[in-house]
Amino acid sequence: MTDSSPRPVLPVGRLIEAPGTPLDVWFHTLARDLGVDADVVDEQTLLAVVQHAARSVGKPAASPLTAFLVGYAAGIGAGPLADAMHRADDLATDWYARWMAMGGPHDWSRAEPV
């Protein structure tokens, strides 16, 4: 028995990358589709930064927001991408300790500790 269902046709220029991990394939396919040179982004460092942010902030939503702001900062010329990633990682490193020193999750109104 043969499968007679039609196969999807991808638009020209939207070829799927060679096999790799699903995340690698997604990253490179999206970068190409957006017109971004994937070699400019240190994928492993960016993943580490956003994972660190999610753990330090205590919210998974910190990951996409961090990635967006890091990329946006680099895109508007606020500095090199690597610097934005390092600055975000430095902030995430100290975030949990500062957050707890300010009273934890329910007291953001207190001044930052000295």
C-alpha positions in Angstrom: 0.0 0.0 0.0 1.4 3.4 -1.0 0.7 6.7 0.6 -1.1 8.9 -1.9 -1.3 12.0 0.3 0.4 15.1 -1.3 3.7 16.1 0.1 4.1 19.7 1.3 5.9 22.0 -1.1 8.2 24.5 0.5 8.5 28.0 -1.1 11.7 28.6 -3.0 14.4 29.8 -0.6 12.9 28.1 2.4 14.8 24.8 2.4 15.1 22.9 5.6 18.6 22.5 7.0 20.5 19.2 7.1 19.6 16.9 10.0 20.8 18.0 13.4 19.1 18.6 16.7 15.6 20.1 16.3 16.8 23.2 18.0 19.9 23.6 15.7 17.7 23.1 12.6 15.2 25.6 13.9 17.9 28.1 14.8 19.6 28.0 11.4 16.4 27.8 9.4 14.9 30.8 11.2 18.1 32.8 10.9 18.3 32.2 7.2 14.6 33.0 6.7 15.1 36.3 8.7 18.2 37.2 6.7 20.5 36.9 9.8 23.9 35.4 9.6 23.7 32.5 12.2 27.5 32.5 12.5 27.2 36.0 14.2 25.3 34.5 17.1 27.0 32.2 19.6 24.0 29.9 20.0 25.3 28.0 23.0 26.2 31.3 24.9 22.8 32.8 24.2 21.0 29.6 25.3 23.1 29.6 28.5 22.2 33.3 29.2 18.4 32.8 28.7 18.4 29.6 30.8 20.3 31.4 33.5 17.8 34.3 33.3 14.8 32.0 33.7 16.3 30.3 36.7 17.5 33.5 38.4 14.2 35.4 37.8 12.2 32.3 38.6 10.0 32.6 35.5 10.3 30.7 32.2 9.1 33.8 30.4 12.3 35.5 31.3 14.0 33.4 28.6 12.3 34.9 25.5 12.2 38.4 26.9 16.0 38.2 27.6 16.7 36.8 24.2 14.6 39.5 22.5 16.2 42.4 24.5 19.7 41.1 24.0 19.1 40.9 20.2 17.3 44.2 20.2 20.1 46.0 22.0 22.6 44.6 19.5 20.3 45.5 16.6 19.9 49.1 17.5 23.6 49.5 18.0 23.7 49.6 21.8 26.9 47.5 21.6 28.2 44.3 20.2 26.0 41.2 20.6 28.6 39.4 22.7 28.6 42.4 25.1 24.8 42.3 25.4 24.9 38.6 26.2 27.6 39.1 28.8 25.8 42.0 30.4 22.5 40.1 30.6 24.3 37.1 32.1 26.0 39.3 34.7 22.7 40.7 35.7 21.1 37.3 35.9 23.9 36.1 38.0 23.2 38.6 40.8 19.4 38.8 40.2 18.2 36.2 42.6 20.4 37.4 45.5 19.3 41.0 45.0 15.6 39.9 44.6 15.7 38.0 47.9 17.6 40.9 49.6 14.7 43.2 48.6 12.1 41.0 50.3 11.5 38.3 47.7 8.7 38.0 45.3 6.2 40.3 47.0 8.1 43.4 47.8 9.6 45.1 44.7 9.0 48.5 46.2 12.0 48.4 48.5 15.2 50.1 47.5 18.0 48.1 46.0 20.4 46.9 48.7 23.7 48.7 49.0 
